[in-house]
Amino acid sequence: MKVVIVTGLSGAGKTNAADWFEDQGYYCVDNMPPALIRNFIDLTVYSNKKINKAAFVVDVRGGEFFTDLSECLDYLEKSEAIECKVLFIEASDETLIKRYNETRRNHPLSEGSTTREVIEEERDKLAELRKRAHFIIDTTNMKVAGFKLEMEKLFVGMEQESAFAINVTSFGYKNGIPMETDLIFDMRFIPNPYYVPSLKKLTGNNKKVFQYVMKYEISQTFASQLRVMINTIVPCYVKEGKYHLNIAFGCTGGQHRSVTMANKMAEVFEEDGYRVTLEHRDL
């Protein structure tokens, strides 16, 4: 029997994950006390019930019951009749606060407004569980369609060793630097297509602009060296328990050079076996 434990930060997207699993034919249960998960599985595995895959959403809403989850996971991982995976979903503090403000719902750990302190408290409560996760998805810059694509890659024939995610973003410095970024690369060292009349009104998604930007040796050298760097540091991130990397490429307006390099590196990272999301923030 396939079992997925869906957990993570409140407001990060666990409900969307449960909806996706349900669409895939999983028997889904939201906010079930961990102690009852074992009873449910015993009922289905060792009886005539025809349930061969199930997903359980478990988080801090369970209160005191939530502390039973570690013992439950120990049982599931030791059982020969069960293939258990843990999916942890998270997002940046700023994103979570914004989502709660938009929905006007209360955080499970707060009766009032959702603050950074409340979110940090939840992160602390989930820290050990996050270490046990097989998959971690950061939904900070992710739309629903992108989230579903990530779920499909993870749970529909995707090998675990290829589960590291790289989120690529292009942006324009004149509109500000993306806040939720691990690595930022400035593309303003590359000659600007903006000053070529035939390319000025196009974007880096256009073949002519792409060829113009990438024809320069410095552009090719940068892409090649960045590829080596990322492949060097990713195993170290994984060793430290980090399973995603947010990389942003910037230029003046976020239309030509940054878009081109983001497209180029997203293609390169996919060739190297990473899960890749791509967003052009300022197009």
Buried (B, 14 or more C-beta within 10 A) or exposed (E): BBBBBBBBBBBBBBEBBBBBBEEBEBBBBBBBBBBBBBEBBEEBBEEEEEBEBBBBBBBBBBEEBBEBBEEBBEBBEEBEEBEBBBBBBBBBBEBBBBBBEEEEEBBBBBEEEBBEEBBEBBBEBBEEBBEBBBBBBBBBBBEEEBBBBBBEBBBEEBEEEEBBBBBBBBBBBEEEEBEBBEBBBBBEEBBBBBEBEEBEEBBBBBEEBBEBBBEEEEBEEBBEEBBEEBBEEBEEBEEEEBBBBBBBBBBBBBBBBBBBBBBBBBBBBBEBEBBBBBBBBBB
